[in-house]
Amino acid sequence: MTTKEKLVFISKLLEVKPDTLSEETELNALRAWDSLTILNLQIELTAIRPDLQFDDLYSCNTIGDICKMF
């Protein structure tokens, strides 16, 4: 999966326009970034990376940190 595909994937889960995200986007700056979003992201990403844990995503600071996980 390319970085662009990852950004589109993440943007759908966050319900934001794909062109508004970059790898440098700070997660805390996103209105949609909360524990429920992290849980939903974990559920979606376990199809790609079954060992992914909530705490792995919770510790991310940027969209790029998430992209590195899958």
N, CA, C and O atoms as a printed pandas DataFrame, in Angstrom:
     atom_number atom_name residue_name chain_id  residue_number  x_coord  y_coord  z_coord
0              1         N          MET        A               1    0.849   -1.169    0.000
1              2        CA          MET        A               1    0.000    0.000    0.000
2              3         C          MET        A               1    0.901    1.240    0.000
3              4         O          MET        A               1    1.825    1.345    0.807
4              5         N          THR        A               2    0.627    2.158   -0.895
5              6        CA          THR        A               2    1.414    3.384   -0.974
6              7         C          THR        A               2    1.008    4.350    0.146
7              8         O          THR        A               2   -0.030    4.184    0.788
8              9         N          THR        A               3    1.835    5.338    0.355
9             10        CA          THR        A               3    1.518    6.347    1.368
10            11         C          THR        A               3    0.219    7.063    1.018
11            12         O          THR        A               3   -0.602    7.327    1.897
12            13         N          LYS        A               4    0.030    7.377   -0.249
13            14        CA          LYS        A               4   -1.200    8.055   -0.667
14            15         C          LYS        A               4   -2.418    7.187   -0.360
15            16         O          LYS        A               4   -3.433    7.696    0.116
16            17         N          GLU        A               5   -2.332    5.902   -0.622
17            18        CA          GLU        A               5   -3.438    4.981   -0.321
18            19         C          GLU        A               5   -3.701    4.917    1.179
19            20         O          GLU        A               5   -4.850    4.843    1.615
20            21         N          LYS        A               6   -2.635    4.945    1.958
21            22        CA          LYS        A               6   -2.785    4.942    3.413
22            23         C          LYS        A               6   -3.485    6.215    3.892
23            24         O          LYS        A               6   -4.353    6.166    4.764
24            25         N          LEU        A               7   -3.099    7.353    3.313
25            26        CA          LEU        A               7   -3.722    8.623    3.692
26            27         C          LEU        A               7   -5.208    8.633    3.345
27            28         O          LEU        A               7   -6.022    9.145    4.113
28            29         N          VAL        A               8   -5.562    8.074    2.202
29            30        CA          VAL        A               8   -6.972    7.989    1.810
30            31         C          VAL        A               8   -7.717    7.076    2.775
31            32         O          VAL        A               8   -8.820    7.403    3.211
32            33         N          PHE        A               9   -7.126    5.940    3.111
33            34        CA          PHE        A               9   -7.708    4.988    4.050
34            35         C          PHE        A               9   -7.978    5.652    5.402
35            36         O          PHE        A               9   -9.074    5.539    5.952
36            37         N          ILE        A              10   -6.979    6.336    5.922
37            38        CA          ILE        A              10   -7.101    7.002    7.220
38            39         C          ILE        A              10   -8.122    8.133    7.152
39            40         O          ILE        A              10   -8.905    8.321    8.083
40            41         N          SER        A              11   -8.117    8.878    6.066
41            42        CA          SER        A              11   -9.050   10.000    5.946
42            43         C          SER        A              11  -10.502    9.524    5.944
43            44         O          SER        A              11  -11.376   10.210    6.474
44            45         N          LYS        A              12  -10.763    8.376    5.364
45            46        CA          LYS        A              12  -12.124    7.826    5.374
46            47         C          LYS        A              12  -12.558    7.496    6.797
47            48         O          LYS        A              12  -13.695    7.764    7.185
48            49         N          LEU        A              13  -11.658    6.919    7.562
49            50        CA          LEU        A              13  -11.977    6.588    8.949
50            51         C          LEU        A              13  -12.170    7.833    9.805
51            52         O          LEU        A              13  -12.992    7.846   10.722
52            53         N          LEU        A              14  -11.412    8.871    9.502
53            54        CA          LEU        A              14  -11.522   10.124   10.256
54            55         C          LEU        A              14  -12.623   11.024    9.712
55            56         O          LEU        A              14  -12.955   12.052   10.301
56            57         N          GLU        A              15  -13.183   10.615    8.572
57            58        CA          GLU        A              15  -14.236   11.379    7.907
58            59         C          GLU        A              15  -13.790   12.794    7.576
59            60         O          GLU        A              15  -14.492   13.769    7.844
60            61         N          VAL        A              16  -12.601   12.879    6.982
61            62        CA          VAL        A              16  -12.071   14.147    6.496
62            63         C          VAL        A              16  -11.670   13.973    5.032
63            64         O          VAL        A              16  -11.510   12.849    4.555
64            65         N          LYS        A              17  -11.512   15.079    4.334
65            66        CA          LYS        A              17  -11.091   15.022    2.936
66            67         C          LYS        A              17   -9.645   14.534    2.868
67            68         O          LYS        A              17   -8.798   14.993    3.634
68            69         N          PRO        A              18   -9.358   13.600    1.948
69            70        CA          PRO        A              18   -8.002   13.047    1.857
70            71         C          PRO        A              18   -6.920   14.095    1.644
71            72         O          PRO        A              18   -5.809   13.946    2.153
72            73         N          ASP        A              19   -7.227   15.153    0.898
73            74        CA          ASP        A              19   -6.208   16.161    0.619
74            75         C          ASP        A              19   -5.911   17.067    1.815
75            76         O          ASP        A              19   -5.038   17.931    1.732
76            77         N          THR        A              20   -6.622   16.880    2.917
77            78        CA          THR        A              20   -6.361   17.682    4.116
78            79         C          THR        A              20   -5.341   17.013    5.038
79            80         O          THR        A              20   -4.892   17.620    6.011
80            81         N          LEU        A              21   -4.976   15.775    4.737
81            82        CA          LEU        A              21   -4.024   15.049    5.577
82            83         C          LEU        A              21   -2.681   14.899    4.892
83            84         O          LEU        A              21   -2.596   14.767    3.671
84            85         N          SER        A              22   -1.640   14.921    5.696
85            86        CA          SER        A              22   -0.295   14.596    5.231
86            87         C          SER        A              22    0.359   13.783    6.345
87            88         O          SER        A              22   -0.199   13.636    7.433
88            89         N          GLU        A              23    1.516   13.273    6.066
89            90        CA          GLU        A              23    2.215   12.500    7.101
90            91         C          GLU        A              23    2.589   13.373    8.297
91            92         O          GLU        A              23    2.794   12.862    9.398
92            93         N          GLU        A              24    2.676   14.668    8.089
93            94        CA          GLU        A              24    3.059   15.588    9.170
94            95         C          GLU        A              24    1.868   16.073    9.992
95            96         O          GLU        A              24    2.056   16.751   11.002
96            97         N          THR        A              25    0.655   15.739    9.580
97            98        CA          THR        A              25   -0.537   16.193   10.296
98            99         C          THR        A              25   -0.513   15.695   11.734
99           100         O          THR        A              25   -0.381   14.496   11.984
100          101         N          GLU        A              26   -0.641   16.615   12.668
101          102        CA          GLU        A              26   -0.670   16.263   14.095
102          103         C          GLU        A              26   -2.055   15.718   14.440
103          104         O          GLU        A              26   -3.071   16.337   14.125
104          105         N          LEU        A              27   -2.084   14.572   15.079
105          106        CA          LEU        A              27   -3.355   13.933   15.405
106          107         C          LEU        A              27   -4.170   14.762   16.397
107          108         O          LEU        A              27   -5.393   14.841   16.281
108          109         N          ASN        A              28   -3.511   15.368   17.356
109          110        CA          ASN        A              28   -4.228   16.176   18.351
110          111         C          ASN        A              28   -4.889   17.414   17.752
111          112         O          ASN        A              28   -5.768   18.013   18.373
112          113         N          ALA        A              29   -4.469   17.795   16.554
113          114        CA          ALA        A              29   -5.067   18.946   15.880
114          115         C          ALA        A              29   -6.359   18.569   15.142
115          116         O          ALA        A              29   -7.097   19.440   14.681
116          117         N          LEU        A              30   -6.617   17.283   15.040
117          118        CA          LEU        A              30   -7.811   16.805   14.338
118          119         C          LEU        A              30   -8.975   16.689   15.306
119          120         O          LEU        A              30   -8.865   16.058   16.357
120          121         N          ARG        A              31  -10.075   17.296   14.945
121          122        CA          ARG        A              31  -11.271   17.229   15.789
122          123         C          ARG        A              31  -11.754   15.792   15.961
123          124         O          ARG        A              31  -12.293   15.433   17.008
124          125         N          ALA        A              32  -11.561   14.978   14.937
125          126        CA          ALA        A              32  -12.065   13.603   14.957
126          127         C          ALA        A              32  -11.187   12.649   15.765
127          128         O          ALA        A              32  -11.565   11.493   15.958
128          129         N          TRP        A              33  -10.029   13.099   16.242
129          130        CA          TRP        A              33   -9.105   12.199   16.921
130          131         C          TRP        A              33   -9.493   12.048   18.386
131          132         O          TRP        A              33   -9.268   12.944   19.198
132          133         N          ASP        A              34  -10.079   10.899   18.707
133          134        CA          ASP        A              34  -10.452   10.585   20.086
134          135         C          ASP        A              34  -10.357    9.075   20.276
135          136         O          ASP        A              34  -10.006    8.349   19.346
136          137         N          SER        A              35  -10.665    8.611   21.467
137          138        CA          SER        A              35  -10.497    7.190   21.775
138          139         C          SER        A              35  -11.394    6.294   20.919
139          140         O          SER        A              35  -10.997    5.181   20.576
140          141         N          LEU        A              36  -12.577    6.754   20.575
141          142        CA          LEU        A              36  -13.456    5.963   19.714
142          143         C          LEU        A              36  -12.873    5.835   18.305
143          144         O          LEU        A              36  -12.951    4.770   17.693
144          145         N          THR        A              37  -12.304    6.893   17.809
145          146        CA          THR        A              37  -11.653    6.854   16.498
146          147         C          THR        A              37  -10.462    5.913   16.514
147          148         O          THR        A              37  -10.252    5.156   15.567
148          149         N          ILE        A              38   -9.686    5.959   17.582
149          150        CA          ILE        A              38   -8.536    5.063   17.709
150          151         C          ILE        A              38   -9.008    3.614   17.706
151          152         O          ILE        A              38   -8.403    2.766   17.050
152          153         N          LEU        A              39  -10.067    3.327   18.422
153          154        CA          LEU        A              39  -10.612    1.971   18.466
154          155         C          LEU        A              39  -11.097    1.537   17.084
155          156         O          LEU        A              39  -10.819    0.416   16.657
156          157         N          ASN        A              40  -11.811    2.404   16.387
157          158        CA          ASN        A              40  -12.279    2.082   15.036
158          159         C          ASN        A              40  -11.105    1.850   14.089
159          160         O          ASN        A              40  -11.143    0.939   13.262
160          161         N          LEU        A              41  -10.075    2.662   14.208
161          162        CA          LEU        A              41   -8.886    2.499   13.384
162          163         C          LEU        A              41   -8.200    1.171   13.685
163          164         O          LEU        A              41   -7.752    0.479   12.770
164          165         N          GLN        A              42   -8.118    0.819   14.949
165          166        CA          GLN        A              42   -7.523   -0.456   15.335
166          167         C          GLN        A              42   -8.298   -1.619   14.713
167          168         O          GLN        A              42   -7.698   -2.552   14.181
168          169         N          ILE        A              43   -9.615   -1.564   14.779
169          170        CA          ILE        A              43  -10.450   -2.629   14.222
170          171         C          ILE        A              43  -10.194   -2.774   12.730
171          172         O          ILE        A              43  -10.030   -3.886   12.227
172          173         N          GLU        A              44  -10.159   -1.649   12.023
173          174        CA          GLU        A              44   -9.931   -1.682   10.572
174          175         C          GLU        A              44   -8.527   -2.179   10.228
175          176         O          GLU        A              44   -8.350   -2.926    9.266
176          177         N          LEU        A              45   -7.541   -1.770   11.003
177          178        CA          LEU        A              45   -6.162   -2.135   10.695
178          179         C          LEU        A              45   -5.793   -3.555   11.101
179          180         O          LEU        A              45   -4.785   -4.080   10.627
180          181         N          THR        A              46   -6.573   -4.188   11.958
181          182        CA          THR        A              46   -6.243   -5.556   12.352
182          183         C          THR        A              46   -6.374   -6.528   11.186
183          184         O          THR        A              46   -5.806   -7.619   11.228
184          185         N          ALA        A              47   -7.107   -6.151   10.156
185          186        CA          ALA        A              47   -7.165   -6.986    8.951
186          187         C          ALA        A              47   -5.812   -6.991    8.240
187          188         O          ALA        A              47   -5.448   -7.964    7.579
188          189         N          ILE        A              48   -5.078   -5.892    8.387
189          190        CA          ILE        A              48   -3.771   -5.765    7.750
190          191         C          ILE        A              48   -2.657   -6.193    8.710
191          192         O          ILE        A              48   -1.693   -6.852    8.320
192          193         N          ARG        A              49   -2.815   -5.805    9.955
193          194        CA          ARG        A              49   -1.799   -6.100   10.975
194          195         C          ARG        A              49   -2.494   -6.597   12.240
195          196         O          ARG        A              49   -2.842   -5.796   13.108
196          197         N          PRO        A              50   -2.699   -7.916   12.354
197          198        CA          PRO        A              50   -3.469   -8.490   13.456
198          199         C          PRO        A              50   -2.913   -8.221   14.858
199          200         O          PRO        A              50   -3.666   -8.263   15.831
200          201         N          ASP        A              51   -1.628   -7.951   14.976
201          202        CA          ASP        A              51   -1.024   -7.747   16.295
202          203         C          ASP        A              51   -1.128   -6.300   16.794
203          204         O          ASP        A              51   -0.648   -5.987   17.884
204          205         N          LEU        A              52   -1.740   -5.436   16.018
205          206        CA          LEU        A              52   -1.848   -4.026   16.385
206          207         C          LEU        A              52   -2.726   -3.847   17.619
207          208         O          LEU        A              52   -3.821   -4.401   17.703
208          209         N          GLN        A              53   -2.230   -3.068   18.569
209          210        CA          GLN        A              53   -2.932   -2.826   19.823
210          211         C          GLN        A              53   -3.397   -1.373   19.911
211          212         O          GLN        A              53   -2.837   -0.493   19.257
212          213         N          PHE        A              54   -4.414   -1.134   20.716
213          214        CA          PHE        A              54   -4.937    0.207   20.962
214          215         C          PHE        A              54   -3.817    1.147   21.397
215          216         O          PHE        A              54   -3.721    2.271   20.905
216          217         N          ASP        A              55   -2.981    0.694   22.307
217          218        CA          ASP        A              55   -1.894    1.529   22.833
218          219         C          ASP        A              55   -0.890    1.918   21.751
219          220         O          ASP        A              55   -0.286    2.989   21.823
220          221         N          ASP        A              56   -0.707    1.052   20.743
221          222        CA          ASP        A              56    0.188    1.392   19.634
222          223         C          ASP        A              56   -0.318    2.639   18.923
223          224         O          ASP        A              56    0.453    3.554   18.633
224          225         N          LEU        A              57   -1.612    2.670   18.646
225          226        CA          LEU        A              57   -2.204    3.820   17.960
226          227         C          LEU        A              57   -2.307    5.028   18.888
227          228         O          LEU        A              57   -2.101    6.162   18.457
228          229         N          TYR        A              58   -2.619    4.790   20.140
229          230        CA          TYR        A              58   -2.756    5.878   21.112
230          231         C          TYR        A              58   -1.445    6.651   21.264
231          232         O          TYR        A              58   -1.455    7.853   21.531
232          233         N          SER        A              59   -0.333    5.965   21.097
233          234        CA          SER        A              59    0.969    6.621   21.266
234          235         C          SER        A              59    1.411    7.406   20.028
235          236         O          SER        A              59    2.433    8.091   20.069
236          237         N          CYS        A              60    0.664    7.319   18.941
237          238        CA          CYS        A              60    1.005    8.049   17.713
238          239         C          CYS        A              60    0.760    9.548   17.893
239          240         O          CYS        A              60   -0.179    9.969   18.569
240          241         N          ASN        A              61    1.630   10.335   17.267
241          242        CA          ASN        A              61    1.499   11.789   17.314
242          243         C          ASN        A              61    1.095   12.392   15.976
243          244         O          ASN        A              61    0.479   13.456   15.929
244          245         N          THR        A              62    1.445   11.707   14.886
245          246        CA          THR        A              62    1.152   12.226   13.554
246          247         C          THR        A              62    0.519   11.136   12.688
247          248         O          THR        A              62    0.541    9.953   13.030
248          249         N          ILE        A              63   -0.036   11.563   11.573
249          250        CA          ILE        A              63   -0.578   10.615   10.600
250          251         C          ILE        A              63    0.550    9.713   10.092
251          252         O          ILE        A              63    0.333    8.527    9.842
252          253         N          GLY        A              64    1.735   10.266    9.943
253          254        CA          GLY        A              64    2.890    9.490    9.503
254          255         C          GLY        A              64    3.215    8.348   10.450
255          256         O          GLY        A              64    3.621    7.274   10.007
256          257         N          ASP        A              65    3.041    8.564   11.748
257          258        CA          ASP        A              65    3.272    7.492   12.726
258          259         C          ASP        A              65    2.322    6.327   12.468
259          260         O          ASP        A              65    2.711    5.164   12.575
260          261         N          ILE        A              66    1.078    6.646   12.129
261          262        CA          ILE        A              66    0.105    5.594   11.832
262          263         C          ILE        A              66    0.472    4.887   10.536
263          264         O          ILE        A              66    0.397    3.662   10.450
264          265         N          CYS        A              67    0.867    5.655    9.532
265          266        CA          CYS        A              67    1.231    5.065    8.246
266          267         C          CYS        A              67    2.375    4.057    8.374
267          268         O          CYS        A              67    2.410    3.069    7.640
268          269         N          LYS        A              68    3.293    4.292    9.281
269          270        CA          LYS        A              68    4.420    3.393    9.481
270          271         C          LYS        A              68    3.994    2.050   10.070
271          272         O          LYS        A              68    4.748    1.080   10.003
272          273         N          MET        A              69    2.809    1.987   10.637
273          274        CA          MET        A              69    2.349    0.769   11.299
274          275         C          MET        A              69    1.771   -0.270   10.354
275          276         O          MET        A              69    1.607   -1.432   10.723
276          277         N          PHE        A              70    1.459    0.155    9.120
277          278        CA          PHE        A              70    0.904   -0.825    8.181
278          279         C          PHE        A              70    1.408   -0.597    6.774
279          280         O          PHE        A              70    1.039   -1.334    5.860
